């Protein structure tokens, strides 16, 4: 018989969980084992069945996708429910084995999803591919999916490049999660030009004007990632962050993009350290041309004594900085 310990009024409550109790052994913590085949709970001390007809919550079969891919699929359920799809519900999966299983699977997939959901599913797969390629977390991918679904509900994607809207949704999602990426980085993963992504971004920004609050991109959003890719030490990263922030606050680089300021700051501080990097190396990582880095660096070089703090170990090397 299956029973639980009923605490007396004088007993202190130690746990929120019920404990199994064997009426024969009368041990507070009996050694109970479960017979998965019969669904019984058995006391190991005396052999009494203390519970029967227990529901087995373990997997029905062991499924190894690599080793059992050629055999019959033992799973009896379809994929999980996707709340972003309009007609998403518990799906039915046609099993393999019969000669007509391929045809039945195609018909089932065609009837299970409407045209709109098929387009959404294709867009979600593309967002997932791009996010995986850039090593973005799942939160960014989910937010991009939500943005694209909202645009699709508003019929704002009609007459426009779907790939461009997908790229713009991912760009905005990165901004919201403080993992900013450049248009050029996202355009490198698609066949959509940077100008088209920028146009789609402006459309989405206008659509979400009342609910979307995007913070201004700062150079700090890129410094850590660029320095990590260039394998620069932490003191160079901190020095570059200080230089770019001071340059922005002093208005030295007014009108220049944060990415170009970041690249120029990294170049300046790296020239003061033993770990020097060329403008070409930094341009390959940041996606900014060498000419743009050189022009931004000229503005920083003119105020070099004010940008490098006097207590910095690199301050004594300022006089040896290259002029361009």
C-alpha positions in Angstrom: 0.0 0.0 0.0 1.3 3.4 -0.9 1.1 6.0 1.8 2.8 9.1 2.9 4.1 10.5 6.2 1.5 12.7 7.9 3.4 15.2 10.1 2.1 15.7 13.6 1.3 19.1 15.0 4.5 19.0 17.0 6.7 17.9 14.0 8.6 20.6 12.2 7.9 20.9 8.5 11.1 20.0 6.8 10.1 19.5 3.2 7.3 20.4 0.7 7.5 16.9 -0.9 5.7 13.8 0.2 7.8 10.8 1.3 7.1 7.2 0.6 6.3 5.0 3.6 6.3 1.3 3.9 3.6 0.0 6.4 5.6 -3.2 7.0 9.1 -1.9 7.6 7.9 1.4 9.1 11.2 3.0 8.2 11.1 6.7 7.6 13.3 6.5 4.5 12.7 3.0 3.0 14.7 1.7 0.1 12.1 1.8 -2.7 12.8 0.5 -6.2 10.6 0.9 -9.3 9.8 -2.0 -11.5 9.4 -0.3 -14.9 8.0 -3.4 -16.6 5.1 -3.8 -14.2 4.8 -0.2 -12.9 5.2 -1.2 -9.3 7.0 0.4 -6.4 8.6 -2.3 -4.2 10.3 -2.0 -0.8 13.7 -3.6 -1.1 13.8 -4.4 2.6 10.7 -6.6 2.9 9.5 -7.0 -0.7 6.1 -5.5 -0.2 4.6 -3.7 -3.2 3.9 -0.2 -1.8 2.5 1.2 -5.0 1.3 -0.1 -8.4 0.2 1.1 -11.8 2.9 3.9 -11.7 3.1 5.9 -14.9 6.5 5.6 -16.5 7.7 9.1 -17.5 10.8 7.9 -19.3 11.3 7.8 -23.0 9.4 5.1 -24.8 12.4 4.2 -26.9 16.0 5.1 -27.1 16.4 7.1 -30.3 19.9 7.7 -31.8 19.4 9.8 -34.9 22.8 8.9 -36.4 22.7 5.1 -35.8 19.0 4.6 -36.4 18.4 6.9 -39.3 18.1 4.1 -41.8 15.5 2.2 -39.8 11.9 3.0 -38.7 11.5 6.1 -36.7 10.1 5.0 -33.2 8.9 8.5 -32.4 5.1 8.9 -32.3 4.8 12.7 -32.2 5.7 15.5 -34.6 7.7 18.7 -34.0 7.1 21.1 -31.2 4.4 23.8 -31.4 5.7 27.0 -32.9 3.7 29.9 -31.5 4.9 32.2 -34.3 3.1 30.2 -36.9 -0.5 31.1 -37.4 -1.9 27.5 -37.8 0.6 25.9 -35.5 -0.8 22.9 -33.6 0.1 19.4 -32.7 1.5 18.0 -36.0 1.2 14.5 -37.4 4.3 12.8 -38.8 3.9 10.0 -41.3 6.2 7.1 -40.5 8.6 5.5 -42.8 8.5 1.9 -44.1 5.7 1.8 -46.6 6.2 2.5 -50.3 3.7 5.4 -50.2 5.2 7.0 -47.1 7.1 9.7 -49.2 3.9 10.8 -51.0 1.9 10.8 -47.8 4.6 12.9 -46.1 4.6 15.5 -48.9 0.8 15.7 -48.8 0.7 16.0 -45.0 3.3 18.8 -45.0 1.5 20.6 -47.7 -1.9 20.4 -46.0 -0.5 21.1 -42.5 0.8 24.5 -43.3 -0.8 27.3 -45.2 1.0 29.4 -47.8 1.6 32.2 -45.2 3.0 29.8 -42.6 5.3 28.2 -45.2 6.8 31.6 -46.0 7.2 32.3 -42.4 8.9 29.0 -41.8 11.3 29.7 -44.7 12.1 33.1 -43.2 12.7 31.6 -39.7 15.1 29.0 -41.2 17.1 31.8 -42.9 17.3 33.8 -39.7 18.5 30.7 -37.9 21.1 30.0 -40.5 22.5 33.6 -40.3 22.4 33.6 -36.5 24.3 30.3 -36.3 26.9 31.6 -38.8 27.5 34.7 -36.6 27.4 32.7 -33.3 24.5 34.7 -32.0 22.5 33.5 -29.0 19.0 32.0 -29.3 17.5 35.2 -27.8 18.6 37.2 -30.8 17.1 34.6 -33.2 13.8 34.5 -31.3 13.6 38.3 -31.3 14.3 38.5 -35.0 11.6 35.9 -35.7 9.1 38.0 -33.7 10.0 41.1 -35.6 9.6 39.5 -39.0 6.3 37.9 -37.9 5.0 41.3 -36.8 6.0 42.8 -40.2 4.3 40.0 -42.0 1.1 40.5 -40.0 1.1 44.2 -41.0 1.5 43.2 -44.7 4.6 45.3 -44.7 6.6 42.6 -46.5 4.6 42.7 -49.7 6.4 44.1 -52.7 9.7 44.1 -50.8 12.6 41.8 -50.7 11.9 39.0 -48.2 15.7 38.4 -47.8 16.2 42.1 -47.1 13.4 42.1 -44.4 15.0 39.0 -42.8 18.4 40.7 -42.7 16.9 43.9 -41.3 15.0 42.0 -38.6 18.2 40.3 -37.6 20.1 43.6 -37.5 17.5 45.2 -35.3 17.4 42.1 -33.0 21.2 42.4 -32.6 20.8 46.1 -31.7 18.1 45.3 -29.1 20.2 42.6 -27.4 23.3 44.9 -27.4 25.2 42.6 -29.8 25.5 45.1 -32.6 26.5 43.9 -36.1 27.2 46.1 -39.1 25.2 46.1 -42.3 28.2 44.8 -44.1 28.6 41.8 -41.8 25.0 40.8 -42.3 25.1 41.5 -46.1 28.0 39.1 -46.4 25.7 36.2 -45.4 23.0 37.0 -48.0 22.7 38.0 -51.6 21.1 41.3 -50.6 23.2 44.4 -51.1 23.9 46.6 -48.1 21.7 49.5 -49.5 18.7 47.2 -49.7 19.2 46.0 -46.1 19.5 49.7 -45.0 16.2 50.5 -46.9 14.4 47.6 -45.2 15.8 48.7 -41.9 14.3 52.2 -42.2 10.9 50.7 -43.1 10.9 48.4 -40.1 12.1 51.3 -37.9 9.2 53.4 -39.0 6.7 50.6 -38.5 8.0 49.9 -34.9 8.4 53.6 -34.1 6.0 53.5 -31.2 7.3 50.3 -29.6 10.9 50.1 -30.8 13.5 51.9 -28.7 16.9 51.5 -30.3 19.9 53.0 -28.5 22.5 54.8 -30.5 25.4 52.6 -31.7 28.6 53.5 -29.8 32.1 52.5 -30.5 32.2 50.3 -27.4 29.7 47.9 -29.1 32.5 46.9 -31.5 35.8 47.4 -29.7 35.7 44.2 -27.7 34.8 42.0 -30.6 37.3 43.5 -33.0 40.1 43.3 -30.5 39.2 39.7 -29.7 39.3 38.8 -33.4 42.7 40.6 -33.8 44.0 38.7 -30.7 45.0 41.9 -28.9 45.6 41.9 -25.1 43.1 43.4 -22.7 45.1 46.5 -22.0 44.9 47.4 -25.7 41.2 46.9 -25.7 40.7 49.1 -22.6 43.0 51.8 -24.2 41.0 51.7 -27.4 37.7 52.1 -25.6 39.1 55.1 -23.7 40.4 56.7 -26.8 37.2 56.3 -28.8 35.0 57.5 -25.9 37.2 60.6 -25.3 37.2 61.4 -29.1 33.4 61.2 -29.1 33.0 63.3 -26.0 35.4 66.0 -27.3 33.8 66.1 -30.7 37.0 65.3 -32.5 35.4 62.8 -34.9 32.0 64.5 -35.4 30.3 63.1 -38.5 32.2 59.9 -38.6 30.7 56.5 -38.0 31.4 54.7 -34.7 32.9 51.7 -36.6 35.5 53.9 -38.2 36.3 55.6 -34.9 36.7 52.2 -33.3 39.0 51.0 -36.0 41.1 54.1 -35.8 41.3 53.9 -32.0 42.4 50.3 -32.1 45.1 51.2 -34.7 46.4 54.1 -32.5 46.6 52.1 -29.3 48.1 49.0 -31.0 50.9 51.2 -32.4 51.8 52.1 -28.8 51.9 48.5 -27.7 54.2 45.6 -28.6 51.2 44.0 -30.3 51.0 46.2 -33.4 48.4 45.7 -36.1 48.4 47.3 -39.5 45.5 49.3 -41.0 44.9 46.5 -43.5 44.5 43.9 -40.7 42.1 46.1 -38.9 40.2 46.9 -42.1 39.7 43.2 -42.8 38.2 42.6 -39.4 36.1 45.8 -39.1 34.9 45.9 -42.7 36.1 49.6 -43.0 38.4 50.6 -45.8 42.0 51.6 -45.1 41.3 55.1 -46.4 38.4 55.6 -43.9 40.6 54.3 -41.0 43.5 56.6 -42.1 41.2 59.7 -42.2 39.7 59.0 -38.8 43.2 58.4 -37.4 44.4 61.8 -38.6 41.8 63.4 -36.5 42.8 61.3 -33.5 46.5 62.0 -34.1 46.0 65.7 -33.9 44.7 65.4 -30.3 46.9 62.4 -29.3 48.2 64.0 -26.1 44.7 64.6 -24.8 43.3 61.1 -25.8 46.0 59.0 -24.1 45.8 59.5 -20.3 49.0 60.6 -18.5 48.9 57.6 -16.2 48.8 55.1 -19.0 51.9 53.0 -19.7 51.5 54.0 -23.4 51.7 57.8 -22.7 55.5 57.8 -23.0 55.2 56.2 -26.5 52.9 58.8 -27.9 55.7 60.7 -29.6 56.6 57.7 -31.6 53.1 57.3 -33.2 53.1 57.3 -37.0 51.6 60.3 -38.6 49.2 58.3 -40.8 
